[in-house]
Amino acid sequence: MKLSSDLRAFEGRIGYEFKDPELLIRALTHGSISSSTRPDNQRLEFLGDRVLGLVMAERLLEDDPKSAEGVLAPRYNALVRKEACADVAREVGLGEVLKLGRSEQKTGGRRKLALLGDAMEAVIAAVYRDAGFDVARDMVLRLWGDRIGKVEADARDPKTSLQEWAQARKLAPPKYVEVAREGPDHAPEFTIEARLDNGKVAQARANSKRQAEQAAAKALLDALESAK
């Protein structure tokens, strides 16, 4: 099978040419356009998440042989979370080659964090399936680049940081309440409100509850910081 010119250009941006082009096409196929003869990228995303995790865990252990797990874990989380994957996806122009249904295209699917992050993980799995772990690892390390060395030792996801903020002030753990859900079943958008016992709240929207909770926690942390 011969790939289109835009997919060939994408191969150039990630630095890998597929022996089995069908793997790349599947990695870029969103559920909104899949069919019985055209599978989507969900299974590859599941695998790619694990490949990415192993790559980053291995690299962090190599780069810092003395730190305890409690120090390494936040760095690891910062490198493998959907936000990081989506950032890399944007850098390589993944959104431009995503295969989406009409509804997703109309609602800005090529720019959505969840879709980009999932597809990036699927591409990692596709490379792993096509060429093995060593090649996939080399691609991941190349694309993540300076992020690995620059990740902060005290990196925390926003929900963890907000919980620690509350605990330090003897408040109950933050609550996350779903206040709205919109969009079709295959591409929902959640609005989540983060709440603290002191009455402070903040809302955020995203394509998954987890991402919306993280975004709401970050919004609340930013508000607390600006109020100092």
HELIX and SHEET records of a PDB file:
HELIX    1   1 SER A    5  ILE A   14  1                                  10    
HELIX    2   2 PRO A   21  ALA A   27  1                                   7    
HELIX    3   3 GLY A   31  ILE A   33  5                                   3    
HELIX    4   4 GLN A   42  ASP A   63  1                                  22    
HELIX    5   5 GLU A   69  VAL A   80  1                                  12    
HELIX    6   6 LYS A   82  GLU A   91  1                                  10    
HELIX    7   7 LEU A   94  VAL A   97  5                                   4    
HELIX    8   8 ARG A  102  LYS A  106  1                                   5    
HELIX    9   9 GLY A  109  ARG A  111  5                                   3    
HELIX   10  10 LEU A  113  ALA A  131  1                                  19    
HELIX   11  11 PHE A  133  TRP A  144  1                                  12    
HELIX   12  12 ASP A  146  LYS A  150  1                                   5    
HELIX   13  13 PRO A  158  ALA A  168  1                                  11    
HELIX   14  14 LYS A  209  SER A  226  1                                  18    
SHEET    1   A 3 LYS A 175  GLU A 182  0                                        
SHEET    2   A 3 GLU A 189  ARG A 195 -1                                        
SHEET    3   A 3 VAL A 201  ALA A 206 -1                                        
END                                                                             
